[in-house]
Amino acid sequence: MWWFKYWIPAFAGMTLLASCGFELRGDPAVGIKTLSVTGGSQVAAEIRRTLSTGPTRLVAPPAEAEAQLRILNEAREKSVYTLTGAGRVYEFQLRLAVKYQLSVPGREEPVIAPTDIEARRLITYVESAPIAKETEEQLLYKDMQVDLARQILRHIAAVKRQM
């Protein structure tokens, strides 16, 4: 019965957390019924994947959509960030930059003008494990794609609320 004294505070904490309205973030709701996502980038594919599980319906022809999200550019960059005292690479900086815009049929100006966003991650370099570091690099790029896709969707949702 010694565990009973720990169970009561844990239960009280869970009850308070549930009653305060705490909820995990989840996928962002865009607030647009139909959306056309154009661009062959990996971030565009991630946006399509994210929206496919929600209430927003993806349509191929932009004319049939309530809004059109265009991924104008996606660029990956890997640069040396830190050197050791011996002049060897210690860390690399990974950068993923995306340029996008949102337009609505019937409006001359885009709702979201061409906007640049980027994500950066640091990765240490180890000469003895190049394959493991290459795999880690690909996972970090995938994480940045998900992060940027969600940022774009939150930006669209914020603009939609202001319209």
Secondary structure, 3 states (H helix, E strand, C coil): CCCHHHHHHHHHHHHHHHHCCCCCCCCCCCCCCEEEEECCCHHHHHHHHHHCCCCCEECCCHHHCCEEEEEEEEEEEEEEEEECCCCCEEEEEEEEEEEEEEECCCCCCCCEEEEEEEEEEEEECCCCCHHHHHHHHHHHHHHHHHHHHHHHHHHHHHHHHHC
